[in-house]
Amino acid sequence: MQKLPREFYDRDTVTVAQELLGKYLVRKVGNLNRIGRIIEVEAYLGPHDLAAHSAKGRTKRTEVMFGPPGHAYVYLIYGMYHCMNVVTEQEGHASAVLLRALEPIENITSRTQGPGLLCQAMQIDRQLNGWDLLSEGFYVAAEELSSRGLTAGPSVFPQKILDPAVKPRDDNCAPRDDIVIIKRPRIGVDYAGAWAKKLLRFYLKDNAFVSRR
């Protein structure tokens, strides 16, 4: 499977969030790769977004968010659950995409519906905070296309996204089934005022592993 390149993450956060859907999170544990298909995400747009951790400024906790794109931002909530984000846009922008749910593909035996359960199933914790997702052992990958006689590159930057539910088509990656992306408000950000109502949670329609409809 082809790792997503740095330039994939170094773009508008909403675009990255939507295009992460259908990609694969890969985590090597021992001699096995755990692989899950990303089917639900939330976008956090930077310090102006009152739901984002970076809204409180640059701190020891949020330092990774202010760093270069394509790194993992992993933090602990409620003193017991880890959450994993991918850092987006240029260094200093402090935006990220939270991974909320995976569809188990390989070597995953526990639930993955919700960011805490996702991290438990993939054995993701704060030791991976700041991890470069272009490194070995923990990364996001595009679909393997070599068996179809296609280059892997076109699958990295897929379809145009429409509103509010979309059927994007990547003509460079055919044959591929269309997908429908649903937009909803983010979960657990009631403190963020008007930002709590913005449609910045995205998931694949009708997928059984979505954490909340």
N, C-alpha and C positions, 0 to 999 in steps of 0.2 A: 504494500500500500504506500502511496506517495504522500509524504509529509506536506502539509500546506506551507507555502513559502512565506517569508516575512512580509512581502507586499500584500498578501491576502489580508493580514491583520491591520496593515497600515492604511486603513480606509475609513470612511464614515461608519460609525459604530452600529447604526441600525442596519446598514447594508451587510456588514460582517455578521451580525446576529442572525439575519434571515438566511444568509448563505451558509452558515454553519449547520443549518438543518439538513439532515441527510448525510452529513460527514461522519467520520468514525473517530471516536476517542480510543486511543490505544495506550495501555499501561502494562508494562512488563513486570510480572510478579514471579520471582523465581525463574523457572525456565519456560513459563507460559505467558503468552500475551492475552490479556483481558481486553476484549473489544466490544464497544457498545456504539450503536448508531444514535447520534444526537437528534432528539425529536422535540425538545422544548428548551427555550432559552429566554433570558431577559436582558435588555440593553440598558446600560447605565452610562449617561452621556457626558459626564464630567462634572466639575465643581458647581456649575450652574444648575445641575439636576439635584434637587434637594433630597432625592432618594438615594443618591450615590454616596458611598463612604467618603469620596474626595470632596464632597460639599463642606466637610469640616476642616479642610486644608491638608497640607502635606504633613503627615505624621509617620511615626515608625511603622504603624500598621498599614498605612496606605502608600508607603514609599514605592512599592512595586507598581501601583497604578500609574504613578507619575513617570515610570521608566519607559523603555522602548516597547513597541508592540510585539506580540507573539510570545509573551511570557505568561506563566500561570500566576494568578493572584489567589492564594488559598488562605482562608481565615476561619476562625472558630466562632460559632454562635452558641448561646445558651450554655457555654462551658463544656459542650459535649459533641456538637455536630460541626463537621467541616463543610465548607462550601468552596467550589472551584469556579474561577472566572478566567477568561482569557483577556489580556490587555490589548486595547485597540488604539488606533490613530497614532499620531506622532508623539515622540517623547515629550512629556510635560503636559499633555492634554488630560491625562488622568481619567480615561474612560475604559469600560470593560464590559464583557458579556458574561453573565452568569449562566452556567449549564444547569438546567433544572431537571432534566430527565433523559434517560437513555433507553433504547430498545436493545436488550441483551443479544449479542451476536455470537460471542465465543468466550467460554470459560468464566461466565458470570452466573452465580447460583443464588444470589439474593436480590431483593427488590431494588429498583433504580428509579422509582417515581418520587421525585423530590431531591433537592440538592444535597441534603444530608445523607439520604440513603444511597444516592449516586456515589458519593465519596466513600461511604463504607464499602459498597460493592466493589469499587475499583481500588480500594486501599490507598486513597489520596488523603494526605494530611499536611500539616504545616511544613514538614520537611521538604515538600515540593513547592513551597511558596517561592516565587521568583524563578522557577525552572524555565529554561529556554525550551519552548515547544518545538524547536527545530533540532533538538538533541535526540539521542537514542533513549528508548525505554519509556518515554511518556510524551505523546504528541497527538495532534489531530491530523487525520489523513483523508484524502479524497478517495473516491471509488477507484479500484484497480481496473484499468481499461485495456491493458495490453492484450488480454485474451480476446478482445473485440476488434483488434487490429487498429486501435486508435491510440494517439498519444495521450498521456495522462494530463497534460497541461490544461486543456479546455475545461475539465471537470472542476478545476480549482476555483474558477470564477464563473459561477453558473448564472442563473436566469435573472431577468428583470422582475422586480417585485411590484405588484399592484396592491390596491387597498379596497376593502378590508380583508378579503379572503382571496388568495391569488392562485392561479394555475401557471406557474412559471415554466418556461420551456427552454432548455438549452439545446439549440439546434446543432451545436458542435459536439454534443455528447450522445446523440441518438445512436442506437435505440435506448430510450429511457422513458419510463412512465412519468406522466405529469404528477406533480404533487400539489396539494392545496395547503396553504399556510394561513392559519387563523391568528388574528391579533386580539389581544385582551390586555387589561390593566395588569401591572405587576402585583405580586402577592406579598403581603406583610409590610407595605410601605405607607400605611395610613398617615403616618407622621409627616409625610412630605407635601401636604396641602394639595394644590392643583396637580402636582407631579404624580400623585398617587392614581390619578384617573387617566393618565396618558397611556395609550395603547402600545406598550413597549415590551409585552410578553408575546412570544411567537411560538406556535407549535404546529405540528403536522396533523391535519384534520383526520379524525377517526383512528388515530394510532392508540392502541390499548395501553401504552405506557406513559401517556400524558399524566402529569401529577394532578391537574385540576382543569376542568373544562371551562 
